[in-house]
Amino acid sequence: MLFKNAFHLLVDNFSLNFKLLLYKVIVAVITLALSFALLYPTLNMLFTSQPFSDVLDAFSHFFKALASGDTAYLSGFAEELQGKVSVLLDFIREKTPNVVFFCVFFVVI
């Protein structure tokens, strides 16, 4: 009985449901477009930076060493990663206004 009533309401109010669905799609597209336009420069600056790629390279070498059993590399990995992460954090500290704008735009959106 519940399904019959729900289907009946959907068919009877199809124009209202269609308008509501269209409204939600338009709002979602606008939100995604604003998000992309406002957040992309900051994320692109972070993800294309040399310190970030160094950290990713360190992790890729770690997993290769882990799979091959290279204990010499694994024993010094913690110090290497700590140094690369500190360089990445220094890079982020230099770009503090961009990070603040990123957080503000993220909250606003």
Gaussian input, Z-matrix of N, CA and C with variables (Angstrom, degrees):
# hf/3-21g

backbone

0 1
 N
 C     1     B1
 C     2     B2     1     A1
 N     3     B3     2     A2     1     D1
 C     4     B4     3     A3     2     D2
 C     5     B5     4     A4     3     D3
 N     6     B6     5     A5     4     D4
 C     7     B7     6     A6     5     D5
 C     8     B8     7     A7     6     D6
 N     9     B9     8     A8     7     D7
 C    10    B10     9     A9     8     D8
 C    11    B11    10    A10     9     D9
 N    12    B12    11    A11    10    D10
 C    13    B13    12    A12    11    D11
 C    14    B14    13    A13    12    D12
 N    15    B15    14    A14    13    D13
 C    16    B16    15    A15    14    D14
 C    17    B17    16    A16    15    D15
 N    18    B18    17    A17    16    D16
 C    19    B19    18    A18    17    D17
 C    20    B20    19    A19    18    D18
 N    21    B21    20    A20    19    D19
 C    22    B22    21    A21    20    D20
 C    23    B23    22    A22    21    D21
 N    24    B24    23    A23    22    D22
 C    25    B25    24    A24    23    D23
 C    26    B26    25    A25    24    D24
 N    27    B27    26    A26    25    D25
 C    28    B28    27    A27    26    D26
 C    29    B29    28    A28    27    D27
 N    30    B30    29    A29    28    D28
 C    31    B31    30    A30    29    D29
 C    32    B32    31    A31    30    D30
 N    33    B33    32    A32    31    D31
 C    34    B34    33    A33    32    D32
 C    35    B35    34    A34    33    D33
 N    36    B36    35    A35    34    D34
 C    37    B37    36    A36    35    D35
 C    38    B38    37    A37    36    D36
 N    39    B39    38    A38    37    D37
 C    40    B40    39    A39    38    D38
 C    41    B41    40    A40    39    D39
 N    42    B42    41    A41    40    D40
 C    43    B43    42    A42    41    D41
 C    44    B44    43    A43    42    D42
 N    45    B45    44    A44    43    D43
 C    46    B46    45    A45    44    D44
 C    47    B47    46    A46    45    D45
 N    48    B48    47    A47    46    D46
 C    49    B49    48    A48    47    D47
 C    50    B50    49    A49    48    D48
 N    51    B51    50    A50    49    D49
 C    52    B52    51    A51    50    D50
 C    53    B53    52    A52    51    D51
 N    54    B54    53    A53    52    D52
 C    55    B55    54    A54    53    D53
 C    56    B56    55    A55    54    D54
 N    57    B57    56    A56    55    D55
 C    58    B58    57    A57    56    D56
 C    59    B59    58    A58    57    D57
 N    60    B60    59    A59    58    D58
 C    61    B61    60    A60    59    D59
 C    62    B62    61    A61    60    D60
 N    63    B63    62    A62    61    D61
 C    64    B64    63    A63    62    D62
 C    65    B65    64    A64    63    D63
 N    66    B66    65    A65    64    D64
 C    67    B67    66    A66    65    D65
 C    68    B68    67    A67    66    D66
 N    69    B69    68    A68    67    D67
 C    70    B70    69    A69    68    D68
 C    71    B71    70    A70    69    D69
 N    72    B72    71    A71    70    D70
 C    73    B73    72    A72    71    D71
 C    74    B74    73    A73    72    D72
 N    75    B75    74    A74    73    D73
 C    76    B76    75    A75    74    D74
 C    77    B77    76    A76    75    D75
 N    78    B78    77    A77    76    D76
 C    79    B79    78    A78    77    D77
 C    80    B80    79    A79    78    D78
 N    81    B81    80    A80    79    D79
 C    82    B82    81    A81    80    D80
 C    83    B83    82    A82    81    D81
 N    84    B84    83    A83    82    D82
 C    85    B85    84    A84    83    D83
 C    86    B86    85    A85    84    D84
 N    87    B87    86    A86    85    D85
 C    88    B88    87    A87    86    D86
 C    89    B89    88    A88    87    D87
 N    90    B90    89    A89    88    D88
 C    91    B91    90    A90    89    D89
 C    92    B92    91    A91    90    D90
 N    93    B93    92    A92    91    D91
 C    94    B94    93    A93    92    D92
 C    95    B95    94    A94    93    D93
 N    96    B96    95    A95    94    D94
 C    97    B97    96    A96    95    D95
 C    98    B98    97    A97    96    D96
 N    99    B99    98    A98    97    D97
 C   100   B100    99    A99    98    D98
 C   101   B101   100   A100    99    D99
 N   102   B102   101   A101   100   D100
 C   103   B103   102   A102   101   D101
 C   104   B104   103   A103   102   D102
 N   105   B105   104   A104   103   D103
 C   106   B106   105   A105   104   D104
 C   107   B107   106   A106   105   D105
 N   108   B108   107   A107   106   D106
 C   109   B109   108   A108   107   D107
 C   110   B110   109   A109   108   D108
 N   111   B111   110   A110   109   D109
 C   112   B112   111   A111   110   D110
 C   113   B113   112   A112   111   D111
 N   114   B114   113   A113   112   D112
 C   115   B115   114   A114   113   D113
 C   116   B116   115   A115   114   D114
 N   117   B117   116   A116   115   D115
 C   118   B118   117   A117   116   D116
 C   119   B119   118   A118   117   D117
 N   120   B120   119   A119   118   D118
 C   121   B121   120   A120   119   D119
 C   122   B122   121   A121   120   D120
 N   123   B123   122   A122   121   D121
 C   124   B124   123   A123   122   D122
 C   125   B125   124   A124   123   D123
 N   126   B126   125   A125   124   D124
 C   127   B127   126   A126   125   D125
 C   128   B128   127   A127   126   D126
 N   129   B129   128   A128   127   D127
 C   130   B130   129   A129   128   D128
 C   131   B131   130   A130   129   D129
 N   132   B132   131   A131   130   D130
 C   133   B133   132   A132   131   D131
 C   134   B134   133   A133   132   D132
 N   135   B135   134   A134   133   D133
 C   136   B136   135   A135   134   D134
 C   137   B137   136   A136   135   D135
 N   138   B138   137   A137   136   D136
 C   139   B139   138   A138   137   D137
 C   140   B140   139   A139   138   D138
 N   141   B141   140   A140   139   D139
 C   142   B142   141   A141   140   D140
 C   143   B143   142   A142   141   D141
 N   144   B144   143   A143   142   D142
 C   145   B145   144   A144   143   D143
 C   146   B146   145   A145   144   D144
 N   147   B147   146   A146   145   D145
 C   148   B148   147   A147   146   D146
 C   149   B149   148   A148   147   D147
 N   150   B150   149   A149   148   D148
 C   151   B151   150   A150   149   D149
 C   152   B152   151   A151   150   D150
 N   153   B153   152   A152   151   D151
 C   154   B154   153   A153   152   D152
 C   155   B155   154   A154   153   D153
 N   156   B156   155   A155   154   D154
 C   157   B157   156   A156   155   D155
 C   158   B158   157   A157   156   D156
 N   159   B159   158   A158   157   D157
 C   160   B160   159   A159   158   D158
 C   161   B161   160   A160   159   D159
 N   162   B162   161   A161   160   D160
 C   163   B163   162   A162   161   D161
 C   164   B164   163   A163   162   D162
 N   165   B165   164   A164   163   D163
 C   166   B166   165   A165   164   D164
 C   167   B167   166   A166   165   D165
 N   168   B168   167   A167   166   D166
 C   169   B169   168   A168   167   D167
 C   170   B170   169   A169   168   D168
 N   171   B171   170   A170   169   D169
 C   172   B172   171   A171   170   D170
 C   173   B173   172   A172   171   D171
 N   174   B174   173   A173   172   D172
 C   175   B175   174   A174   173   D173
 C   176   B176   175   A175   174   D174
 N   177   B177   176   A176   175   D175
 C   178   B178   177   A177   176   D176
 C   179   B179   178   A178   177   D177
 N   180   B180   179   A179   178   D178
 C   181   B181   180   A180   179   D179
 C   182   B182   181   A181   180   D180
 N   183   B183   182   A182   181   D181
 C   184   B184   183   A183   182   D182
 C   185   B185   184   A184   183   D183
 N   186   B186   185   A185   184   D184
 C   187   B187   186   A186   185   D185
 C   188   B188   187   A187   186   D186
 N   189   B189   188   A188   187   D187
 C   190   B190   189   A189   188   D188
 C   191   B191   190   A190   189   D189
 N   192   B192   191   A191   190   D190
 C   193   B193   192   A192   191   D191
 C   194   B194   193   A193   192   D192
 N   195   B195   194   A194   193   D193
 C   196   B196   195   A195   194   D194
 C   197   B197   196   A196   195   D195
 N   198   B198   197   A197   196   D196
 C   199   B199   198   A198   197   D197
 C   200   B200   199   A199   198   D198
 N   201   B201   200   A200   199   D199
 C   202   B202   201   A201   200   D200
 C   203   B203   202   A202   201   D201
 N   204   B204   203   A203   202   D202
 C   205   B205   204   A204   203   D203
 C   206   B206   205   A205   204   D204
 N   207   B207   206   A206   205   D205
 C   208   B208   207   A207   206   D206
 C   209   B209   208   A208   207   D207
 N   210   B210   209   A209   208   D208
 C   211   B211   210   A210   209   D209
 C   212   B212   211   A211   210   D210
 N   213   B213   212   A212   211   D211
 C   214   B214   213   A213   212   D212
 C   215   B215   214   A214   213   D213
 N   216   B216   215   A215   214   D214
 C   217   B217   216   A216   215   D215
 C   218   B218   217   A217   216   D216
 N   219   B219   218   A218   217   D217
 C   220   B220   219   A219   218   D218
 C   221   B221   220   A220   219   D219
 N   222   B222   221   A221   220   D220
 C   223   B223   222   A222   221   D221
 C   224   B224   223   A223   222   D222
 N   225   B225   224   A224   223   D223
 C   226   B226   225   A225   224   D224
 C   227   B227   226   A226   225   D225
 N   228   B228   227   A227   226   D226
 C   229   B229   228   A228   227   D227
 C   230   B230   229   A229   228   D228
 N   231   B231   230   A230   229   D229
 C   232   B232   231   A231   230   D230
 C   233   B233   232   A232   231   D231
 N   234   B234   233   A233   232   D232
 C   235   B235   234   A234   233   D233
 C   236   B236   235   A235   234   D234
 N   237   B237   236   A236   235   D235
 C   238   B238   237   A237   236   D236
 C   239   B239   238   A238   237   D237
 N   240   B240   239   A239   238   D238
 C   241   B241   240   A240   239   D239
 C   242   B242   241   A241   240   D240
 N   243   B243   242   A242   241   D241
 C   244   B244   243   A243   242   D242
 C   245   B245   244   A244   243   D243
 N   246   B246   245   A245   244   D244
 C   247   B247   246   A246   245   D245
 C   248   B248   247   A247   246   D246
 N   249   B249   248   A248   247   D247
 C   250   B250   249   A249   248   D248
 C   251   B251   250   A250   249   D249
 N   252   B252   251   A251   250   D250
 C   253   B253   252   A252   251   D251
 C   254   B254   253   A253   252   D252
 N   255   B255   254   A254   253   D253
 C   256   B256   255   A255   254   D254
 C   257   B257   256   A256   255   D255
 N   258   B258   257   A257   256   D256
 C   259   B259   258   A258   257   D257
 C   260   B260   259   A259   258   D258
 N   261   B261   260   A260   259   D259
 C   262   B262   261   A261   260   D260
 C   263   B263   262   A262   261   D261
 N   264   B264   263   A263   262   D262
 C   265   B265   264   A264   263   D263
 C   266   B266   265   A265   264   D264
 N   267   B267   266   A266   265   D265
 C   268   B268   267   A267   266   D266
 C   269   B269   268   A268   267   D267
 N   270   B270   269   A269   268   D268
 C   271   B271   270   A270   269   D269
 C   272   B272   271   A271   270   D270
 N   273   B273   272   A272   271   D271
 C   274   B274   273   A273   272   D272
 C   275   B275   274   A274   273   D273
 N   276   B276   275   A275   274   D274
 C   277   B277   276   A276   275   D275
 C   278   B278   277   A277   276   D276
 N   279   B279   278   A278   277   D277
 C   280   B280   279   A279   278   D278
 C   281   B281   280   A280   279   D279
 N   282   B282   281   A281   280   D280
 C   283   B283   282   A282   281   D281
 C   284   B284   283   A283   282   D282
 N   285   B285   284   A284   283   D283
 C   286   B286   285   A285   284   D284
 C   287   B287   286   A286   285   D285
 N   288   B288   287   A287   286   D286
 C   289   B289   288   A288   287   D287
 C   290   B290   289   A289   288   D288
 N   291   B291   290   A290   289   D289
 C   292   B292   291   A291   290   D290
 C   293   B293   292   A292   291   D291
 N   294   B294   293   A293   292   D292
 C   295   B295   294   A294   293   D293
 C   296   B296   295   A295   294   D294
 N   297   B297   296   A296   295   D295
 C   298   B298   297   A297   296   D296
 C   299   B299   298   A298   297   D297
 N   300   B300   299   A299   298   D298
 C   301   B301   300   A300   299   D299
 C   302   B302   301   A301   300   D300
 N   303   B303   302   A302   301   D301
 C   304   B304   303   A303   302   D302
 C   305   B305   304   A304   303   D303
 N   306   B306   305   A305   304   D304
 C   307   B307   306   A306   305   D305
 C   308   B308   307   A307   306   D306
 N   309   B309   308   A308   307   D307
 C   310   B310   309   A309   308   D308
 C   311   B311   310   A310   309   D309
 N   312   B312   311   A311   310   D310
 C   313   B313   312   A312   311   D311
 C   314   B314   313   A313   312   D312
 N   315   B315   314   A314   313   D313
 C   316   B316   315   A315   314   D314
 C   317   B317   316   A316   315   D315
 N   318   B318   317   A317   316   D316
 C   319   B319   318   A318   317   D317
 C   320   B320   319   A319   318   D318
 N   321   B321   320   A320   319   D319
 C   322   B322   321   A321   320   D320
 C   323   B323   322   A322   321   D321
 N   324   B324   323   A323   322   D322
 C   325   B325   324   A324   323   D323
 C   326   B326   325   A325   324   D324

   B1=1.4468
   B2=1.5263
   B3=1.3355
   B4=1.4565
   B5=1.5150
   B6=1.3294
   B7=1.4546
   B8=1.5257
   B9=1.3124
   B10=1.4674
   B11=1.5196
   B12=1.3229
   B13=1.4660
   B14=1.5229
   B15=1.3098
   B16=1.4644
   B17=1.5139
   B18=1.3115
   B19=1.4666
   B20=1.5237
   B21=1.3118
   B22=1.4688
   B23=1.5343
   B24=1.3169
   B25=1.4633
   B26=1.5255
   B27=1.3195
   B28=1.4550
   B29=1.5239
   B30=1.3191
   B31=1.4668
   B32=1.5139
   B33=1.3254
   B34=1.4677
   B35=1.5221
   B36=1.3051
   B37=1.4650
   B38=1.5337
   B39=1.3239
   B40=1.4535
   B41=1.5260
   B42=1.3061
   B43=1.4685
   B44=1.5225
   B45=1.3226
   B46=1.4712
   B47=1.5293
   B48=1.3222
   B49=1.4656
   B50=1.5196
   B51=1.3321
   B52=1.4546
   B53=1.5311
   B54=1.3244
   B55=1.4696
   B56=1.5238
   B57=1.3190
   B58=1.4634
   B59=1.5255
   B60=1.3097
   B61=1.4626
   B62=1.5243
   B63=1.3171
   B64=1.4563
   B65=1.5250
   B66=1.3132
   B67=1.4626
   B68=1.5292
   B69=1.3150
   B70=1.4684
   B71=1.5291
   B72=1.3120
   B73=1.4619
   B74=1.5265
   B75=1.3267
   B76=1.4680
   B77=1.5240
   B78=1.3251
   B79=1.4630
   B80=1.5273
   B81=1.3071
   B82=1.4648
   B83=1.5230
   B84=1.3238
   B85=1.4622
   B86=1.5274
   B87=1.3175
   B88=1.4721
   B89=1.5213
   B90=1.3234
   B91=1.4711
   B92=1.5260
   B93=1.3135
   B94=1.4694
   B95=1.5233
   B96=1.3209
   B97=1.4624
   B98=1.5234
   B99=1.3268
   B100=1.4719
   B101=1.5223
   B102=1.3108
   B103=1.4689
   B104=1.5141
   B105=1.3107
   B106=1.4517
   B107=1.5214
   B108=1.3292
   B109=1.4698
   B110=1.5198
   B111=1.3152
   B112=1.4629
   B113=1.5254
   B114=1.3161
   B115=1.4573
   B116=1.5269
   B117=1.3090
   B118=1.4564
   B119=1.5310
   B120=1.3396
   B121=1.4695
   B122=1.5318
   B123=1.3170
   B124=1.4639
   B125=1.5256
   B126=1.3195
   B127=1.4641
   B128=1.5187
   B129=1.3195
   B130=1.4627
   B131=1.5273
   B132=1.3382
   B133=1.4642
   B134=1.5277
   B135=1.3186
   B136=1.4603
   B137=1.5304
   B138=1.3289
   B139=1.4571
   B140=1.5257
   B141=1.3161
   B142=1.4640
   B143=1.5170
   B144=1.3176
   B145=1.4615
   B146=1.5259
   B147=1.3004
   B148=1.4654
   B149=1.5353
   B150=1.3472
   B151=1.4754
   B152=1.5315
   B153=1.3312
   B154=1.4598
   B155=1.5258
   B156=1.3275
   B157=1.4661
   B158=1.5311
   B159=1.3408
   B160=1.4647
   B161=1.5284
   B162=1.3268
   B163=1.4661
   B164=1.5284
   B165=1.3266
   B166=1.4674
   B167=1.5255
   B168=1.3307
   B169=1.4696
   B170=1.5289
   B171=1.3203
   B172=1.4640
   B173=1.5279
   B174=1.3285
   B175=1.4638
   B176=1.5252
   B177=1.3235
   B178=1.4733
   B179=1.5311
   B180=1.3369
   B181=1.4698
   B182=1.5257
   B183=1.3356
   B184=1.4626
   B185=1.5266
   B186=1.3445
   B187=1.4600
   B188=1.5286
   B189=1.3238
   B190=1.4650
   B191=1.5286
   B192=1.3416
   B193=1.4628
   B194=1.5236
   B195=1.3148
   B196=1.4552
   B197=1.5289
   B198=1.3191
   B199=1.4684
   B200=1.5201
   B201=1.3560
   B202=1.4592
   B203=1.5242
   B204=1.3205
   B205=1.4605
   B206=1.5101
   B207=1.3197
   B208=1.4689
   B209=1.5267
   B210=1.3297
   B211=1.4650
   B212=1.5259
   B213=1.3098
   B214=1.4622
   B215=1.5194
   B216=1.3195
   B217=1.4694
   B218=1.5268
   B219=1.3288
   B220=1.4628
   B221=1.5252
   B222=1.3279
   B223=1.4628
   B224=1.5284
   B225=1.3214
   B226=1.4575
   B227=1.5171
   B228=1.3270
   B229=1.4625
   B230=1.5199
   B231=1.3196
   B232=1.4708
   B233=1.5254
   B234=1.3191
   B235=1.4546
   B236=1.5314
   B237=1.3388
   B238=1.4626
   B239=1.5292
   B240=1.3230
   B241=1.4600
   B242=1.5254
   B243=1.3038
   B244=1.4598
   B245=1.5285
   B246=1.3101
   B247=1.4556
   B248=1.5211
   B249=1.3301
   B250=1.4674
   B251=1.5231
   B252=1.3103
   B253=1.4646
   B254=1.5203
   B255=1.3174
   B256=1.4640
   B257=1.5323
   B258=1.3319
   B259=1.4707
   B260=1.5238
   B261=1.3294
   B262=1.4627
   B263=1.5268
   B264=1.3138
   B265=1.4655
   B266=1.5233
   B267=1.3327
   B268=1.4702
   B269=1.5249
   B270=1.3255
   B271=1.4623
   B272=1.5243
   B273=1.3235
   B274=1.4642
   B275=1.5299
   B276=1.3394
   B277=1.4694
   B278=1.5230
   B279=1.3297
   B280=1.4662
   B281=1.5243
   B282=1.3196
   B283=1.4625
   B284=1.5243
   B285=1.3159
   B286=1.4613
   B287=1.5261
   B288=1.3437
   B289=1.4739
   B290=1.5290
   B291=1.3146
   B292=1.4657
   B293=1.5217
   B294=1.3246
   B295=1.4640
   B296=1.5251
   B297=1.3368
   B298=1.4626
   B299=1.5250
   B300=1.3350
   B301=1.4602
   B302=1.5252
   B303=1.3256
   B304=1.4543
   B305=1.5299
   B306=1.3246
   B307=1.4731
   B308=1.5280
   B309=1.3440
   B310=1.4610
   B311=1.5246
   B312=1.3338
   B313=1.4607
   B314=1.5262
   B315=1.3214
   B316=1.4684
   B317=1.5154
   B318=1.3353
   B319=1.4634
   B320=1.5195
   B321=1.3413
   B322=1.4699
   B323=1.5276
   B324=1.3035
   B325=1.4688
   B326=1.5139
   A1=110.33
   A2=116.44
   A3=119.84
   A4=111.34
   A5=116.63
   A6=120.43
   A7=110.59
   A8=116.25
   A9=120.60
   A10=110.59
   A11=116.84
   A12=120.40
   A13=111.44
   A14=117.55
   A15=121.09
   A16=110.38
   A17=116.88
   A18=120.52
   A19=110.56
   A20=115.90
   A21=120.63
   A22=110.39
   A23=117.51
   A24=120.50
   A25=111.56
   A26=117.20
   A27=120.44
   A28=111.12
   A29=116.88
   A30=121.08
   A31=110.74
   A32=117.07
   A33=120.33
   A34=112.06
   A35=117.19
   A36=121.52
   A37=111.12
   A38=117.26
   A39=120.15
   A40=111.82
   A41=118.04
   A42=119.72
   A43=110.52
   A44=117.04
   A45=120.08
   A46=111.00
   A47=116.66
   A48=120.50
   A49=111.42
   A50=116.93
   A51=120.69
   A52=110.43
   A53=117.43
   A54=121.10
   A55=110.63
   A56=116.92
   A57=120.67
   A58=110.97
   A59=116.69
   A60=120.58
   A61=110.98
   A62=116.80
   A63=121.37
   A64=111.03
   A65=117.77
   A66=122.62
   A67=110.39
   A68=116.70
   A69=119.98
   A70=111.42
   A71=117.58
   A72=120.94
   A73=110.10
   A74=117.35
   A75=120.84
   A76=110.94
   A77=117.43
   A78=120.77
   A79=110.42
   A80=117.74
   A81=120.54
   A82=111.18
   A83=118.17
   A84=121.38
   A85=110.47
   A86=117.20
   A87=120.25
   A88=110.59
   A89=117.35
   A90=120.84
   A91=110.94
   A92=117.20
   A93=119.82
   A94=111.25
   A95=117.34
   A96=119.88
   A97=110.89
   A98=117.10
   A99=120.06
   A100=110.88
   A101=116.48
   A102=120.06
   A103=110.58
   A104=116.12
   A105=119.99
   A106=111.01
   A107=116.82
   A108=120.33
   A109=112.25
   A110=117.72
   A111=120.31
   A112=113.65
   A113=117.26
   A114=119.98
   A115=113.40
   A116=117.63
   A117=121.15
   A118=113.90
   A119=120.31
   A120=118.26
   A121=113.43
   A122=116.42
   A123=119.17
   A124=111.07
   A125=116.64
   A126=118.95
   A127=111.43
   A128=116.97
   A129=120.75
   A130=110.40
   A131=116.92
   A132=120.84
   A133=110.39
   A134=117.14
   A135=120.13
   A136=111.30
   A137=117.16
   A138=120.19
   A139=113.57
   A140=118.47
   A141=120.03
   A142=112.50
   A143=117.57
   A144=120.34
   A145=110.72
   A146=115.21
   A147=121.13
   A148=112.23
   A149=119.75
   A150=117.95
   A151=113.03
   A152=117.21
   A153=119.48
   A154=110.86
   A155=116.77
   A156=118.79
   A157=111.05
   A158=117.41
   A159=119.80
   A160=111.29
   A161=116.86
   A162=120.56
   A163=109.90
   A164=116.82
   A165=119.53
   A166=111.39
   A167=117.12
   A168=120.26
   A169=111.07
   A170=116.25
   A171=119.51
   A172=110.76
   A173=116.65
   A174=119.08
   A175=111.90
   A176=116.88
   A177=117.76
   A178=110.71
   A179=117.50
   A180=120.24
   A181=110.67
   A182=116.67
   A183=120.46
   A184=110.46
   A185=116.47
   A186=118.78
   A187=111.73
   A188=117.47
   A189=119.88
   A190=110.45
   A191=116.08
   A192=120.03
   A193=110.67
   A194=116.32
   A195=120.27
   A196=110.60
   A197=116.65
   A198=120.20
   A199=111.99
   A200=116.75
   A201=118.99
   A202=112.70
   A203=117.84
   A204=120.60
   A205=113.58
   A206=117.87
   A207=122.69
   A208=109.00
   A209=116.58
   A210=120.30
   A211=112.06
   A212=118.62
   A213=120.31
   A214=110.17
   A215=116.74
   A216=119.88
   A217=110.44
   A218=116.44
   A219=119.69
   A220=112.23
   A221=117.75
   A222=119.60
   A223=111.47
   A224=118.18
   A225=120.47
   A226=113.85
   A227=116.57
   A228=120.26
   A229=112.30
   A230=117.94
   A231=120.36
   A232=111.33
   A233=117.30
   A234=120.29
   A235=111.42
   A236=115.81
   A237=120.03
   A238=110.88
   A239=116.18
   A240=120.13
   A241=110.93
   A242=117.25
   A243=120.68
   A244=110.75
   A245=117.62
   A246=121.00
   A247=112.05
   A248=116.83
   A249=120.02
   A250=111.79
   A251=117.43
   A252=120.11
   A253=110.32
   A254=117.80
   A255=119.39
   A256=111.13
   A257=117.37
   A258=120.50
   A259=110.03
   A260=117.50
   A261=121.31
   A262=110.94
   A263=117.48
   A264=120.28
   A265=111.53
   A266=117.62
   A267=120.20
   A268=110.78
   A269=116.95
   A270=121.10
   A271=110.85
   A272=116.61
   A273=120.45
   A274=110.37
   A275=117.32
   A276=120.22
   A277=111.26
   A278=117.08
   A279=120.15
   A280=111.12
   A281=115.96
   A282=121.95
   A283=111.71
   A284=118.16
   A285=122.36
   A286=113.06
   A287=120.07
   A288=117.50
   A289=112.82
   A290=117.70
   A291=119.99
   A292=111.36
   A293=116.48
   A294=120.46
   A295=110.05
   A296=117.24
   A297=120.41
   A298=110.23
   A299=117.06
   A300=119.93
   A301=111.22
   A302=116.89
   A303=121.06
   A304=110.53
   A305=116.81
   A306=120.69
   A307=111.35
   A308=116.83
   A309=120.03
   A310=110.42
   A311=116.83
   A312=120.08
   A313=110.72
   A314=116.54
   A315=119.96
   A316=110.78
   A317=116.83
   A318=120.49
   A319=110.31
   A320=117.07
   A321=119.92
   A322=110.76
   A323=116.16
   A324=119.33
   A325=109.72
   D1=-38.53
   D2=179.85
   D3=-63.82
   D4=-42.10
   D5=179.40
   D6=-64.12
   D7=-41.16
   D8=179.95
   D9=-62.11
   D10=-42.78
   D11=178.94
   D12=-68.24
   D13=-40.88
   D14=179.91
   D15=-64.99
   D16=-42.23
   D17=178.80
   D18=-66.50
   D19=-39.48
   D20=179.09
   D21=-63.38
   D22=-43.26
   D23=178.04
   D24=-66.04
   D25=-36.99
   D26=178.54
   D27=-64.15
   D28=-44.04
   D29=-178.95
   D30=-69.56
   D31=-42.48
   D32=-178.33
   D33=-67.39
   D34=-35.44
   D35=-176.57
   D36=-108.46
   D37=35.77
   D38=-175.24
   D39=-62.28
   D40=-40.89
   D41=-178.71
   D42=-64.78
   D43=-39.44
   D44=177.75
   D45=-66.66
   D46=-43.69
   D47=178.70
   D48=-64.69
   D49=-38.82
   D50=178.99
   D51=-65.13
   D52=-41.94
   D53=178.12
   D54=-63.23
   D55=-40.93
   D56=178.68
   D57=-65.31
   D58=-42.29
   D59=177.87
   D60=-64.35
   D61=-43.61
   D62=177.94
   D63=-62.01
   D64=-41.11
   D65=177.30
   D66=-60.78
   D67=-45.84
   D68=-179.44
   D69=-64.78
   D70=-38.14
   D71=179.13
   D72=-66.61
   D73=-43.49
   D74=179.83
   D75=-63.98
   D76=-43.31
   D77=178.77
   D78=-64.55
   D79=-39.41
   D80=178.68
   D81=-65.54
   D82=-41.19
   D83=179.11
   D84=-65.10
   D85=-43.04
   D86=178.36
   D87=-63.79
   D88=-42.48
   D89=179.45
   D90=-63.81
   D91=-43.37
   D92=178.90
   D93=-66.07
   D94=-38.42
   D95=179.37
   D96=-66.01
   D97=-42.93
   D98=177.26
   D99=-65.01
   D100=-41.69
   D101=178.70
   D102=-59.94
   D103=-47.42
   D104=-178.67
   D105=-63.50
   D106=-43.76
   D107=-177.03
   D108=-67.95
   D109=-35.66
   D110=-175.53
   D111=-90.80
   D112=-30.60
   D113=-174.28
   D114=-97.93
   D115=-21.46
   D116=-176.43
   D117=-59.92
   D118=-45.43
   D119=-178.10
   D120=-59.77
   D121=-40.94
   D122=-179.32
   D123=-68.91
   D124=-45.21
   D125=179.60
   D126=-66.04
   D127=-37.74
   D128=178.05
   D129=-64.73
   D130=-42.37
   D131=178.39
   D132=-60.85
   D133=-40.04
   D134=-178.41
   D135=-73.13
   D136=-47.68
   D137=-173.14
   D138=-75.37
   D139=-20.75
   D140=178.86
   D141=-98.56
   D142=4.36
   D143=-178.64
   D144=-75.58
   D145=155.96
   D146=179.79
   D147=-67.16
   D148=-41.78
   D149=178.61
   D150=-61.28
   D151=-37.10
   D152=179.34
   D153=-67.91
   D154=-41.32
   D155=178.45
   D156=-67.75
   D157=-30.70
   D158=175.61
   D159=-64.80
   D160=-40.77
   D161=178.37
   D162=-65.31
   D163=-42.87
   D164=177.86
   D165=-63.74
   D166=-39.22
   D167=177.07
   D168=-64.10
   D169=-38.57
   D170=178.20
   D171=-62.05
   D172=-41.82
   D173=178.05
   D174=-68.47
   D175=-37.15
   D176=178.40
   D177=-66.39
   D178=-39.47
   D179=176.32
   D180=-66.75
   D181=-34.62
   D182=178.41
   D183=-62.02
   D184=-47.71
   D185=-178.19
   D186=-68.73
   D187=-33.18
   D188=175.25
   D189=-66.03
   D190=-42.43
   D191=179.01
   D192=-67.84
   D193=-35.70
   D194=178.52
   D195=-65.70
   D196=-40.80
   D197=179.93
   D198=-71.32
   D199=-35.14
   D200=-178.02
   D201=-88.78
   D202=-13.32
   D203=179.02
   D204=83.06
   D205=28.01
   D206=-179.89
   D207=-78.82
   D208=91.55
   D209=-176.12
   D210=-73.79
   D211=-22.86
   D212=178.84
   D213=-66.16
   D214=-43.28
   D215=178.43
   D216=-70.73
   D217=-39.53
   D218=-177.32
   D219=-65.81
   D220=-30.35
   D221=-178.85
   D222=-70.66
   D223=-29.53
   D224=179.90
   D225=-102.13
   D226=8.04
   D227=-175.80
   D228=-67.48
   D229=-38.53
   D230=-176.24
   D231=-61.80
   D232=-43.79
   D233=179.37
   D234=-66.59
   D235=-41.42
   D236=179.16
   D237=-63.15
   D238=-44.62
   D239=-179.85
   D240=-66.14
   D241=-40.01
   D242=178.75
   D243=-61.52
   D244=-41.05
   D245=178.08
   D246=-65.90
   D247=-42.48
   D248=-179.34
   D249=-70.26
   D250=-35.48
   D251=177.41
   D252=-69.16
   D253=-37.28
   D254=177.62
   D255=-65.64
   D256=-36.63
   D257=175.11
   D258=-64.93
   D259=-40.88
   D260=177.87
   D261=-64.22
   D262=-41.79
   D263=178.29
   D264=-66.31
   D265=-36.62
   D266=174.57
   D267=-63.61
   D268=-39.44
   D269=176.93
   D270=-62.56
   D271=-42.57
   D272=179.00
   D273=-66.91
   D274=-36.98
   D275=177.04
   D276=-63.84
   D277=-35.29
   D278=177.04
   D279=-65.85
   D280=-31.74
   D281=-177.78
   D282=-100.13
   D283=32.33
   D284=-176.91
   D285=-56.18
   D286=-44.82
   D287=178.98
   D288=-59.41
   D289=-37.76
   D290=177.77
   D291=-64.70
   D292=-39.86
   D293=-179.99
   D294=-68.06
   D295=-38.85
   D296=178.37
   D297=-65.00
   D298=-45.20
   D299=177.02
   D300=-61.45
   D301=-38.14
   D302=177.64
   D303=-60.02
   D304=-47.85
   D305=-179.15
   D306=-64.54
   D307=-41.21
   D308=179.72
   D309=-64.79
   D310=-45.84
   D311=180.00
   D312=-64.20
   D313=-37.67
   D314=179.50
   D315=-63.61
   D316=-42.31
   D317=179.58
   D318=-68.52
   D319=-40.60
   D320=-179.45
   D321=-63.74
   D322=-43.86
   D323=-179.05
   D324=-70.25

